[in-house]
Amino acid sequence: MKIETYIAQLLYRYQCVTVPGFGAFLTEIQSAQLNESTNSFFPPKKTVFFNSRLKNNDGLLANHAAQAENTSYGFAVNAIAFEVQKWKQTLEENGVISLKNIGDLRLNAENNIIFTPNDQINYLSTSFGLSPFVSPLVKREMFEKKIEQISERETVALYEDEEPRSSRFYLRYAAIFVLGLGVTGSIGYPLYQNQIAAQTLVVEGNVQKKVQNKIQEATFVIQNPLPAVTLVDSSKVETAEEKVMPYHIMAGAFRSEANARKAYNQLIKDGYKARMLGENKHGLFPVLYGSYATMKEAEQAQKEIQKGENPDAWILVENL
């Protein structure tokens, strides 16, 4: 059974995929990135990590493999154990194993497993179809200089064409103007005075209308009304925030409800705010040490639990 195929399938949907007796593959979402020096753009992605201390069987991988292979849960557990034994033997002999679409596992000088993820695979389903790309640098300075040169040439050509034309028009209309002064002096002056008076009345009427419109607008129209004030009950806000606690520390997942209840009661006696969840789709009953509102609180509690009681306690991020 090539369990790396099933691990890769589960990494698209879950934050943690545990290989019993070997370790766990964890994922973390990274936002989109821009490299300004190379003009490179990278879409959001899931980065895969490996933790060799998480070895307890949570049933996730075995149930998925059993459904995919159309076999029993017990057979899948045994097949995974056999595959893990082959992995360990390969590491001891060759010092490295390559898991398809996941990455490479190596042993360092201290005999610890070092994981190098496969950067070509993005396990974030919402980024499907997105790939990194490089944008060419836009050169604006040369374009602006060309526009300035073109505008200068057009301006020079325009003035060169207008100088002789304007001089010819000036001489032509200067002669007509001198001849017309004597005729319009006696006839046109009274008409001109009447026209000026009529235009003055029209301008005064328009000014009065604009003044009235401004007065009405200032009196009855509020162009920028203040936004409505909404009162919020602070007690309700605090209660709603307290209910959002998506970070949970897992104590274990039991196939027997009675065993899960026994573990839950023991955690309550030990002073934990434990929770026992209902049966999940894998037929298991998860038990939690507690739930927390932030990752920082959950990590602090996890360290205390790992030091005192359970070194394999891990954090589940999910809205339950």
Beta strands, then each sheet from edge to edge (+ up, - down):
strand 1: 16-19
strand 2: 23-30
strand 3: 33-35
strand 4: 40-42
strand 5: 45-51
strand 6: 96-99
strand 7: 103-107
strand 8: 113-117
strand 9: 133-134
strand 10: 247-254
strand 11: 275-276
strand 12: 285-292
strand 13: 314-317
sheet 1: 1+ 2- 5+
sheet 2: 3+ 4- 9+
sheet 3: 6+ 7- 8+
sheet 4: 11+ 12- 10+ 13-
end
